[in-house]
Amino acid sequence: MRKTRFSPPSSSKRAWQHTAWRLALVVLGSLLLGLALGQPWPLLCAGLLGVLVWHYAQLHALLGHLNRREWLERPEGQGVFTELTRVLYLRQRENRERKRRLLRTLRAFRQAAAALPDSVVVLNRREQRIEWFNESTEHLLGLSYPQDIGSRFSNLVRSPQVTAWLESGAAEPLIDVPSTGAEGLRLSMRLLDYTPEEQLLIARDISKLLHLEQVRRDFVANVSHELRTPLTVLHGYLDMLEPEDVPEWAGMLGEMRRQSGRMTQIVEDLLTLSRLEARESLPHERVDMGPMLAALRSEAEAMSLGRHRIEIEDAAGCDLLGSAKELHSAFSNLVTNAVRYTPEGGRVRVEFQPTAAGGVSLCVIDTGPGIAPQHLPRLTERFYRVSSSRSRDSGGTGLGLAIVKHILQLHQAQLTIESEVGVGSRFCCVFDARHRLLRDAKGADAA
């Protein structure tokens, strides 16, 4: 493969040729004059020294222009130094135009950021000092331009919640924090990587969203509460009607009792969800996991009626820190679902074991039909159904996993779901090391 040889531009080539000819003329003229005067070498050296001084003077003048950051004028003439000045002049003009374009782009970005309703703050990564912020920041966070530029963000936004969030690394967004600039506003904050030296903090007003969410919660809670009374009346009348007294109505009465019971369970689950959503924390107490696992086994066996193989493994050998009532509700929901959806002859296994991060997890594993991957992200949504009849046929309300998720969130824990169609499912409640307690002697005996 032949290599292409690139020749210099014609102007540069002509400049070198012109300079070479002038040098040759100086050398030839000095030599001829020296021969005429009988001193060729001294005059030749004097000519070469003159050329060297002239080149040095040209370099000195050019470097002076560059050091003083002066704009060069378009040169006239020929020669290497004229060509060098011309190239530098063109580069200066290109850089000037590029700088203008960058300034226009930067000005457009700043105008766009200034027009955002969200607060945008550029922070120094090392010391979290404020380098820039938009106009919305003055309203949402109470900062003032230009006085607050260069100040530490935590010194101006005095909020223990925000300070603790920043010190922890701000890996997750901060939801529902009071505004330090306007009374009554609630904000959400997110910290993003901007450059290797800077971070971008975005604060958004979510007051209206929180208000709408509260309205929704109140509506659900009120409607659920109001439904209790008519459902109680219906239950009372249905209990008064015995199928033996009206044989032709036996099937209808049985279906009415099942559906009214299901409606009652939905109402109870909705009230439970409303109660959990209204709370920001739960009481922390020792949860004896030995008796808890024994109770889960009893519940699973009572629901299974011998149709499944129930297994319990306690490999963690510890207790949990949290609310015993709420955790039992979450674990029981998972075990009940596993028994409900696992065919007869299948296996339901509960594993309580340590995690690699120093925490502990309780996993409920079944050999049921499994769940397709596209359904997994939405399983904890209210009333979400993998199939239209699956929850109804099994007697579920469609709220169990939503309750489990909220209970775990109040314990700063996570629900992980793994499933494969035709193989089974694995639901795990993962707790960090803060919720792991050494099991006392009493708990060990109960286990």
C-alpha positions in Angstrom: 0.0 0.0 0.0 1.5 3.3 -1.1 1.8 6.1 1.5 0.5 9.4 0.5 3.0 12.2 0.9 1.6 15.5 2.0 3.4 18.6 0.7 3.2 21.9 2.5 0.8 24.6 1.3 1.9 26.6 -1.7 2.1 29.8 0.2 4.5 28.3 2.8 6.5 26.7 0.1 6.9 30.1 -1.7 7.8 31.7 1.6 10.6 29.3 2.2 11.9 29.6 -1.3 11.8 33.4 -1.1 13.7 33.4 2.2 16.2 30.9 0.8 16.8 33.1 -2.3 17.3 36.2 -0.1 19.8 34.3 2.1 21.6 33.1 -1.0 21.8 36.6 -2.4 23.2 37.9 0.9 25.8 35.2 1.0 26.8 35.7 -2.6 26.9 39.5 -2.3 29.0 39.3 0.8 31.4 36.8 -0.8 31.8 38.9 -4.0 32.3 42.1 -2.0 34.9 40.3 0.1 36.7 39.0 -2.9 36.7 42.5 -4.4 38.2 44.0 -1.2 40.5 41.0 -0.6 38.8 39.9 2.6 36.2 37.4 1.6 35.8 35.5 4.9 35.3 38.5 7.3 32.7 40.0 5.0 31.0 36.7 4.5 30.8 36.3 8.3 29.5 39.9 8.6 26.8 39.1 6.1 25.7 36.0 7.9 25.7 37.8 11.2 23.5 40.5 9.7 21.0 37.8 8.6 21.1 36.2 12.0 20.5 39.6 13.7 17.6 40.4 11.3 16.0 37.0 12.0 16.4 37.5 15.8 14.8 40.9 15.6 11.8 39.4 13.7 11.4 36.7 16.3 11.7 39.2 19.1 9.0 41.4 17.6 6.7 38.4 17.0 7.2 37.0 20.5 6.5 40.5 21.9 3.2 40.6 20.2 2.2 37.2 21.5 3.4 37.9 25.0 1.4 41.1 25.1 -1.6 39.2 23.7 -1.9 41.8 20.9 -4.1 41.2 17.9 -1.9 40.9 14.8 -2.5 42.8 11.6 -2.7 40.9 8.4 0.9 41.0 7.1 2.0 42.2 3.7 5.1 40.9 1.8 6.9 37.6 1.5 9.2 35.4 3.5 9.1 32.9 6.3 8.4 35.5 9.0 5.6 37.1 7.0 4.1 33.6 6.4 4.4 32.8 10.1 2.7 36.1 11.1 0.0 35.3 8.5 -0.6 31.9 10.0 -0.8 33.3 13.5 -3.1 36.0 12.4 -5.5 33.4 10.9 -5.3 31.3 14.0 -6.1 34.3 16.1 -9.1 35.1 13.9 -10.3 31.5 14.1 -9.9 31.4 17.9 -11.7 34.7 18.2 -14.6 33.4 16.2 -14.6 30.1 18.2 -14.6 32.1 21.4 -17.6 34.1 20.2 -19.5 31.0 19.3 -18.7 29.5 22.8 -19.8 32.7 24.5 -23.1 32.7 22.5 -23.7 29.0 23.4 -22.8 29.6 27.1 -25.1 32.7 27.2 -27.9 30.6 25.6 -27.4 27.8 28.1 -27.4 30.3 31.0 -30.5 31.9 29.7 -32.2 28.5 29.4 -31.1 27.6 33.0 -32.2 31.0 34.3 -35.7 30.5 32.7 -36.2 27.1 34.4 -38.7 27.1 37.3 -36.4 24.6 39.1 -33.5 25.8 41.2 -30.1 25.0 39.5 -26.9 25.5 41.6 -23.4 24.7 40.4 -21.3 23.5 43.4 -17.6 23.0 43.8 -17.2 19.2 44.3 -14.5 19.5 47.0 -15.9 22.2 49.3 -19.4 22.5 47.9 -19.0 26.2 47.4 -21.5 27.9 45.1 -20.1 28.8 41.7 -23.4 29.8 40.0 -27.1 29.6 40.4 -30.2 30.7 38.4 -33.0 33.1 39.3 -35.3 30.5 40.7 -32.8 29.7 43.4 -33.3 33.1 45.0 -37.0 32.2 45.5 -36.8 28.5 46.4 -33.6 28.5 48.5 -33.2 32.1 49.5 -29.8 32.7 47.9 -28.8 36.2 46.8 -26.7 37.1 43.7 -23.8 38.0 43.7 -23.2 38.0 47.5 -23.6 34.3 47.9 -21.2 33.3 45.1 -18.2 31.5 46.6 -20.0 30.6 49.9 -20.5 27.1 51.2 -23.9 25.9 50.3 -24.6 24.3 53.7 -23.7 27.6 55.4 -26.5 29.4 53.6 -29.2 26.7 53.3 -29.4 25.9 57.0 -31.3 22.7 57.1 -30.1 19.7 59.2 -31.8 17.4 56.7 -30.1 18.9 53.7 -26.7 19.0 55.5 -26.9 15.3 56.5 -28.0 14.4 53.0 -25.0 16.2 51.4 -22.6 14.7 54.0 -23.9 11.2 53.2 -23.0 11.6 49.5 -26.5 12.4 48.2 -26.7 9.2 46.3 -30.5 9.2 46.4 -32.8 12.2 45.8 -34.0 14.0 48.9 -37.8 14.1 48.9 -40.0 16.6 50.8 -37.7 19.1 52.5 -38.9 22.6 53.6 -37.9 25.5 51.4 -35.5 27.9 53.0 -36.5 30.7 50.6 -40.3 30.7 50.7 -42.6 29.8 53.5 -44.9 26.8 53.0 -43.1 25.4 50.0 -41.8 21.8 49.9 -38.9 20.8 47.7 -37.2 17.7 46.3 -33.4 17.8 45.7 -31.1 15.9 43.5 -27.3 16.1 43.2 -25.8 15.3 39.8 -22.2 14.9 38.6 -21.5 17.9 36.3 -17.8 17.9 35.7 -14.8 16.3 37.5 -14.6 19.4 39.7 -18.3 20.5 39.9 -21.7 19.1 40.8 -25.2 20.2 39.8 -27.8 20.6 42.5 -31.4 20.8 41.3 -34.3 21.7 43.7 -37.9 21.4 42.5 -41.1 22.8 44.1 -43.3 19.7 44.7 -45.8 21.5 47.0 -48.7 21.0 44.6 -47.8 17.3 44.0 -47.6 16.7 47.7 -51.0 18.4 48.2 -52.6 16.3 45.4 -51.0 13.2 46.9 -52.4 14.1 50.3 -55.9 14.7 48.8 -55.7 11.3 47.2 -54.7 9.7 50.4 -57.5 11.4 52.3 -60.0 10.4 49.6 -59.0 6.8 49.7 -59.0 6.7 53.5 -62.3 8.4 53.8 -64.0 6.3 51.1 -62.6 3.1 52.6 -63.8 4.2 56.1 -67.3 5.0 54.8 -67.5 1.7 53.0 -67.1 -0.2 56.3 -70.6 0.6 57.5 -72.6 -0.6 54.4 -70.4 -3.7 54.2 -71.1 -4.5 57.8 -74.8 -4.2 57.1 -74.5 -6.5 54.1 -72.5 -9.0 56.1 -75.2 -9.0 58.7 -78.1 -9.6 56.3 -76.1 -12.3 54.5 -75.3 -14.1 57.7 -79.1 -14.1 58.5 -79.8 -16.0 55.2 -78.9 -19.7 55.5 -78.5 -21.6 52.3 -80.4 -24.6 53.8 -83.5 -22.4 54.3 -83.5 -21.3 50.6 -81.8 -24.1 48.6 -82.4 -22.4 45.2 -80.4 -19.4 46.4 -77.4 -21.4 47.9 -75.0 -20.7 45.0 -75.9 -17.0 44.8 -75.6 -16.6 48.6 -72.2 -18.2 48.6 -70.9 -16.0 45.8 -72.3 -12.9 47.5 -70.5 -13.8 50.8 -67.2 -14.4 48.9 -67.5 -11.1 47.1 -68.5 -9.1 50.2 -65.6 -10.7 52.1 -63.3 -9.7 49.3 -64.6 -6.1 49.4 -64.1 -6.0 53.1 -60.5 -7.2 52.7 -59.9 -4.6 50.0 -61.2 -1.9 52.3 -59.0 -3.1 55.2 -55.9 -3.2 52.9 -56.7 0.3 51.6 -57.0 1.6 55.2 -53.7 -0.1 56.0 -52.0 1.6 53.0 -53.4 5.0 54.0 -52.1 4.5 57.5 -48.6 3.5 56.3 -48.4 6.4 53.9 -49.3 8.9 56.6 -46.4 7.8 58.7 -42.8 8.9 58.3 -41.3 6.3 60.7 -42.2 3.3 62.8 -41.4 2.5 66.5 -38.1 0.5 66.7 -38.1 -2.5 68.9 -36.5 -5.9 69.0 -38.3 -8.3 66.6 -37.7 -11.9 67.8 -37.2 -13.8 64.6 -37.4 -17.2 66.1 -41.1 -16.9 67.1 -41.7 -14.9 63.9 -40.4 -17.7 61.6 -42.4 -20.3 63.7 -45.6 -18.2 63.2 -44.9 -17.9 59.4 -44.6 -21.7 59.2 -47.9 -22.2 61.1 -49.7 -19.7 58.8 -48.4 -21.3 55.7 -49.3 -24.8 56.8 -52.8 -23.7 57.9 -53.4 -22.1 54.5 -51.8 -25.0 52.5 -53.7 -27.8 54.3 -51.0 -30.2 53.4 -51.0 -29.4 49.7 -47.4 -28.0 49.7 -44.0 -28.7 51.2 -43.3 -25.8 53.7 -39.6 -25.2 54.6 -38.1 -22.7 57.0 -34.3 -22.0 57.2 -32.8 -19.7 59.8 -29.2 -19.2 58.7 -28.9 -15.6 60.1 -29.3 -16.5 63.8 -30.2 -12.9 64.6 -33.1 -10.6 65.3 -34.3 -7.5 63.6 -34.8 -3.9 64.8 -38.2 -2.6 63.7 -41.9 -2.9 64.2 -42.9 -6.5 64.9 -46.6 -5.9 63.9 -45.7 -4.3 60.5 -42.9 -6.8 59.7 -45.2 -9.7 60.5 -47.7 -8.2 58.1 -45.1 -7.9 55.3 -43.7 -11.3 55.8 -47.1 -12.9 56.1 -48.2 -11.3 52.8 -45.3 -12.8 51.0 -45.8 -16.2 52.4 -49.5 -16.1 51.8 -49.0 -15.1 48.2 -46.5 -18.0 47.7 -48.9 -20.6 49.0 -51.8 -19.1 47.1 -50.1 -19.1 43.7 -48.1 -22.3 44.0 -49.8 -25.4 42.6 -50.5 -28.4 44.7 -47.4 -30.5 45.4 -45.1 -27.5 45.1 -42.7 -26.1 47.6 -42.7 -22.9 49.6 -39.4 -22.0 51.3 -38.6 -19.2 53.7 -34.9 -18.3 54.1 -33.6 -16.0 56.8 -29.9 -15.4 56.0 -27.1 -12.8 56.2 -26.1 -10.7 53.3 -22.7 -9.9 51.9 -23.1 -6.2 52.9 -23.5 -7.1 56.6 -27.2 -6.9 56.7 -29.8 -9.7 56.6 -32.6 -10.8 54.3 -35.8 -12.8 54.5 -36.6 -14.5 51.2 -39.8 -16.4 50.3 -39.2 -18.8 47.5 -41.9 -20.8 45.6 -42.1 -23.2 42.7 -45.2 -21.5 41.3 -45.8 -20.6 37.6 -43.4 -17.6 37.7 -43.8 -14.1 36.4 -42.7 -12.7 33.0 -39.9 -10.1 33.2 -42.1 -7.3 31.8 -44.4 -7.5 34.9 -41.7 -7.4 37.6 -41.2 -3.6 37.8 -44.9 -3.0 38.3 -45.8 -5.7 40.8 -45.8 -3.4 43.8 -48.3 -1.0 42.1 -51.8 -0.9 43.6 -54.2 -3.4 41.9 -51.7 -4.3 39.2 -52.5 -7.7 37.9 -50.2 -10.1 35.9 -53.4 -11.5 34.5 -57.0 -10.2 34.7 -58.2 -13.2 36.7 -55.2 -14.3 38.7 -55.8 -12.2 41.8 -59.6 -12.7 41.7 -59.5 -16.4 41.3 -57.0 -16.8 44.2 -58.8 -14.4 46.5 -56.2 -11.6 46.5 -56.9 -7.9 46.7 -54.0 -6.7 44.5 -52.7 -4.6 47.4 -50.5 -7.0 49.3 -47.2 -6.2 47.6 -47.9 -2.4 47.8 -48.3 -2.9 51.6 -45.0 -4.9 51.8 -43.2 -2.1 49.8 -44.4 0.6 52.2 -43.6 -1.3 55.3 -40.0 -2.0 54.0 -39.6 1.6 53.1 -40.4 2.7 56.6 -37.7 0.3 57.7 -35.2 1.6 55.1 -35.3 -1.8 53.6 -35.7 -3.0 50.0 -37.9 -5.6 48.3 -36.2 -7.5 45.5 -38.1 -9.7 43.1 -36.7 -12.5 40.9 -38.9 -14.8 38.9 -38.8 -17.1 35.9 -41.8 -18.4 34.1 -42.2 -22.1 34.7 -39.6 -22.2 37.5 -40.9 -20.0 40.3 -40.4 -16.7 42.1 -38.1 -15.3 44.9 -39.2 -12.3 47.0 -36.6 -10.9 49.4 -36.8 -8.3 52.1 -33.3 -6.9 52.4 -32.3 -5.0 55.6 -29.1 -3.2 56.2 -26.7 -3.8 59.1 -28.4 -1.1 61.3 -31.5 -3.4 61.6 -29.5 -6.5 62.5 -29.4 -7.4 66.2 -27.7 -10.3 68.0 -30.2 -12.8 69.1 -30.6 -13.2 72.9 -30.9 -16.4 74.7 -34.7 -16.3 74.9 -34.9 -15.8 71.1 -32.5 -18.6 70.5 -34.5 -21.0 72.6 -37.7 -20.0 70.8 -36.0 -20.6 67.5 
